Amino acid sequence: MINNRLNPRYLAAILALVVFLGGCAQLSMQTDQPQTAEVALSLSNQAGNEEEAQRYLLDTAERFQEEGKHEEARTILQSQRLAIPVKPLKNQYFFLTMRGVTSLEDRDWAEKVSETLDIDQFTAYRDDLTSQAFELQLQVYELAGRPLSTALTLMLQPDASQTGDAQQLNDRIWQALKRTSDSALHDESQSAIGYDAQGWLELAIMLREPGMTLEAQSEAVRDWQYNWTGHPAAALLPSELALITTLAQERPEKIMLALPLSGPLASAGTAIRDGFMAAFYQDQTTADFEIEISVTDTHGQSFNTLYEQFIKDSPDLIIGPLEKEALASVFNRDALPIPLLALNYNDSGKRAPARLYQYGLSAEDEARQIANRLNSEGLHQVLVLIPSGGWGDRFEKALQVQIEETSGTILHTERFFPEDNLREVSADILGINASRQRAIQVEQTIGLNVEFEPRRRQDVDAIIMVAQPTIARQFKPLFAFYFGGDLPVYSPSLVYEGRPDPSRDRDLDQVRFTDIPWILDEENEFRSAVRTPFPGMSGQIGRLFAMGADAFHLSTQLPLLDQVEGSAIDGQTGTLTMTEDGRIQRKQRWAYFNQGTPKLLPEVPTSEEEGTNTNQEIELK
C-alpha cells in the first residue's frame, strides 16, 4: 500500500496563496466604487459607525444619479440603513431623495417622502442650491397629490417682487389652494402661523361659500383686500380673482329669452321661462342693475330670422333656442355678434361659432357620471340595457366612450322597446338563454335528457339599466328571478319620476341612480321659496323649471366659466362647468331607493380617499 502524504511546507504554501488571492478579490469601501446598489449596501457594513455608513451610501447614491442610474440610487435611498438619516446628513438625504422622486416620477415614493418633508426644507441649503431644492420640493408635493403643501411652500418663497415674479407666484399659490379640499383648508386655518398664510387661507375659504354669485365673489374679494391691506396678494391679486372683480361689473342687463311657448314644446318652454324668472326675482343682486328681460315665442319661426331681428334690439345676451333643429341652423353661421346660450346640444360634430354656449339636461352627462361612479367603486365589467331610439343611441355612445376611458368593459348591450317581452330581454342579457342553449347542445350530443338548472354569466360586476319607471319596476325583479339579484344596478334620472312613490318604487330598492339637486336635495332654499307661486313643479316639468333657473345663473356667470379655469356653479341641475368649446357639463347627485324612497348617497371618493369601498349592500332602515 502506497501512502501519499503532503509535505507540510507545500501545504502551507498553498494556504498562503489562497489567502493572498482572496485578499486581492475583496472590495474595499475606501478604495472601490461599486456599480450596483446591492454591492454598495454590502460594503457599507465595513463602516466604523452609522454616520460613516450613511455618508458612504449617500455619496454613492449621488454618483449613481449623476450617472443616470436612478433606479440604483432609489434602492439605496429606500434602504433600511437610511430609514432614519443621522442629523448631519438629513439635508443631503432629502435633497437626493427629492431629486430621485422627480427623476423617476415615482408617485408612491413621493407620498412617503412628503409625509416626513418639512415645508421649509428647501431653506436648509446653501444659496446656490436653494432654488433647485425649492422646485424639487414643489414637484414632490405635486406628485404626492398635496396641493396645500405646495401652496404653503410657495408662500415661503423669498420676496418675488424683486425679480418681477410676484404675479406668477400669487397665481401659483392660488391655483394650489383651489385644488385643496375644504376640510384640509379649514384644518390648516386652525393652526396656521404667519400673516401671509392666514390671509391666503381666509381668502380661499371665504370664496368656497356655496351659491356665491359672481357679484358676491367680487364683493368678498374687495372686503378681503380692505381687511388684509398688508398682504402680498392684496395689492396684486391672483389673475383669476382680478378677472372676477372685472367680470362682476359686466353682467348682461338686456336679455332675450327665445323659447317655444306654443305648439308641442309649449309646456317645456313655459317651465324653463318660469324657472328663469323665478331665479331672477330671487336674486337680490339684480337690484343693483337695470335688467330688462324680453320673451319671444319661437314656435313656427325660423330661428335665424329671429336672431337677425334680435340683433337690431342690441341685447347683451340671447337665451335659446330649445329645439335641436333651430340650434343646428345656428351652427351654419360664421359668427355671432350677440352671445347665445342655447338650451340644447348640437351633435353634428361641427365646431361651434365663437360666443355660442350650449346647456341642457344632457343624457351624455348622466352616462359619463354613471361610468365614473362604476370606476370609483371598482366595478369594471358591466351589462347595459338601453331603450331603442335616438336618445338611447346618444346615451350608449357617451357611455361607451367613458367606460373605455376608465378602463372598463361593456360585456353586452341589449337594446329594447317598451313592448318587448321583458322576461326574454332579462334572460338574454344575463346569459340565461345562452346557458339553456348549451344544455340543449349537450343533450343533442349525448342523446340523453339531462337535469339542468340555468346559470347567469359570472363575469359581471354590475348592470346599467336605462329605463323609464314603469319598465324598470319590471326589470329589477326579473334580474333577481334570473339569479342576478346580487348585482348592483345603476340608472340615470330616467328611472325616477321625480316625486316619492314608495308603494310603486319598492320594486326598485337598492337601484342607484343620478339626478339633479332640485329633485334629490332634502333641503333646497330656492325650491322652498318658489313652491307657493309655482306649485306642481315636480317630475320632468320640475327638472325643466330647474334648468330655467340655472339658465338665469349662467347668464350672469358665463364669462366666469369661460375665462376662469376650474370655475363652477352650484346650480339646481348640478355643479356646472364649461368645456373649451362652450358646452356646459353637469355633475349631479347620487341616490338609491330605500323602501321605495330615494336616499342620498355620498359623493364619489376623491383621489385622497382612494381605497374607500362604496360598493356595499346599503342597509335598509
Residue, then its C-alpha position, 0 to 999 in steps of 0.5 A: m500500500i502506497n501512502n501519499r502524504l503532503n509535505p507540510r511546507y507545500l501545504a502551507a504554501i498553498l494556504a498562503l496563496v489562497v489567502f493572498l488571492g482572496g485578499c486581492a478579490q475583496l472590495s474595499m469601501q475606501t478604495d472601490q466604487p461599486q456599480t450596483a446598489e446591492v454591492a454598495l449596501s454590502l460594503s457599507n457594513q465595513a463602516g466604523n459607525e452609522e454616520e460613516a455608513q450613511r455618508y458612504l451610501l449617500d455619496t454613492a447614491e449621488r454618483f449613481q444619479e449623476e450617472g443616470k442610474h436612478e433606479e440604483a440610487r432609489t434602492i439605496l435611498q429606500s434602504q433600511r440603513l437610511a430609514i432614519p438619516v443621522k442629523p448631519l446628513k438629513n439635508q443631503y438625504f432629502f435633497l437626493t431623495m427629492r431629486g430621485v422622486t422627480s427623476l423617476e416620477d415615482r408617485d408612491w415614493a413621493e407620498k412617503v417622502s412628503e409625509t416626513l418633508d418639512i415645508d421649509q426644507f428647501t431653506a436648509y441649503r446653501d444659496d446656490l442650491t436653494s432654488q433647485a431644492f425649492e422646485l424639487q420640493l414643489q414637484v414632490y408635493e405635486l406628485a404626492g397629490r398635496p396641493l396645500s403643501t405646495a401652496l404653503t411652500l410657495m408662500l415661503q418663497p423669498d420676496a418675488s417682487q424683486t425679480g418681477d415674479a410676484q404675479q406668477l407666484n400669487d397665481r401659483i399659490w392660488q391655483a394650489l389652494k383651489r385644488t385643496s379640499d375644504s376640510a384640509l383648508h379649514d384644518e390648516s386655518q386652525s393652526a396656521i402661523g404667519y400673516d401671509a398664510q392666514g390671509w391666503l387661507e381666509l381668502a380661499i375659504m371665504l370664496r368656497e361659500p356655496g351659491m356665491t354669485l359672481e357679484a358676491q365673489s367680487e364683493a368678498v374679494r374687495d372686503w378681503q383686500y380692505n381687511w388684509t391691506g398688508h398682504p402680498a396678494a392684496a395689492l396684486l391679486p391672483s389673475e383669476l380673482a382680478l378677472i372676477t372683480t372685472l367680470a362682476q361689473e359686466r353682467p348682461e342687463k338686456i336679455m332675450l329669452a327665445l323659447p317655444l311657448s306654443g305648439p308641442l314644446a309649449s309646456a317645456g318652454t313655459a317651465i324653463r321661462d318660469g324657472f328663469m324668472a323665478a331665479f331672477y326675482q330671487d336674486q337680490t343682486t339684480a337690484d343693483f342693475e337695470i335688467e330688462i328681460s324680453v320673451t319671444d315665442t319661437h314656435g313656427q319661426s325660423f330661428n335665424t330670422l329671429y336672431e337677425q331681428f334680435i340683433k337690431d334690439s342690441p341685447d347683451l345676451i340671447i337665451g335659446p333656442l330649445e329645439k335641436e333643429a333651430l340650434a343646428s341652423v345656428f351652427n351654419r353661421d360664421a359668427l355671432p355678434i350677440p352671445l347665445l346660450a342655447l338650451n340644447y346640444n348640437d351633435s353634428g360634430k361641427r365646431a361651434p361659432a365663437r360666443l355660442y354656449q350650449y346647456g341642457l339636461s344632457a343624457e351624455d352627462e348622466a352616462r359619463q357620471i354613471a361610468n365614473r361612479l362604476n370606476s370609483e367603486g371598482l366595478h369594471q365589467v358591466l351589462v347595459l340595457i338601453p331603450s331603442g331610439g335616438w336618445g338611447d343611441r346618444f346615451e350608449k355612445a357617451l357611455q361607451v366612450q367613458i367606460e373605455e376611458t376608465s378602463g372598463t368593459i361593456l360585456h353586452t348591450e341589449r337594446f329594447f322597446p317598451e313592448d318587448n317581452l321583458r322576461e326574454v330581454s332579462a334572460d338574454i342579457l344575463g346569459i340565461n338563454a345562452s346557458r339553456q342553449r348549451a344544455i340543449q347542445v349537450e343533450q343533442t350530443i349525448g342523446l340523453n335528457v339531462e337535469f339542468e338548472p340555468r346559470r347567469r354569466q359570472d363575469v359581471d360586476a354590475i348592470i346599467m339599466v336605462a329605463q323609464p319607471t314603469i319598465a324598470r319596476q319590471f326589470k329589477p325583479l326579473f334580474a333577481f328571478y334570473f339569479g342576478g339579484d346580487l348585482p348592483v344596478y345603476s340608472p340615470s334620472l330616467v328611472y325616477e319620476g321625480r316625486p316619492d312613490p314608495s308603494r310603486d318604487r319598492d320594486l326598485d330598492q337598492v337601484r342607484f341612480t343620478d339626478i339633479p339637486w332640485i329633485l334629490d336635495e332634502e333641503n333646497e332654499f330656492r325650491s322652498a321659496v318658489r313652491t307657493p307661486f309655482p306649485g306642481m313643479s315636480g317630475q320632468i316639468g320640475r327638472l325643466f323649471a330647474m334648468g330655467a333657473d340655472a339658465f338665469h345663473l349662467s347668464t350672469q356667470l358665463p364669462l366666469l366659466d369661460q375665462v376662469e379655469g376650474s370655475a363652477i356653479d352650484g346650480q339646481t341641475g348640478t355643479l356646472t362647468m364649461t368645456e373649451d368649446g362652450r358646452i356646459q357639463r353637469k355633475q349631479r347627485w347620487a341616490y338609491f331607493n330605500q323602501g321605495t324612497p330615494k336616499l342620498l348617497p355620498e359623493v364619489p371618493t376623491s383621489e385622497e380617499e382612494g381605497t374607500n369601498t362604496n360598493q356595499e349592500i346599503e342597509l335598509k332602515 
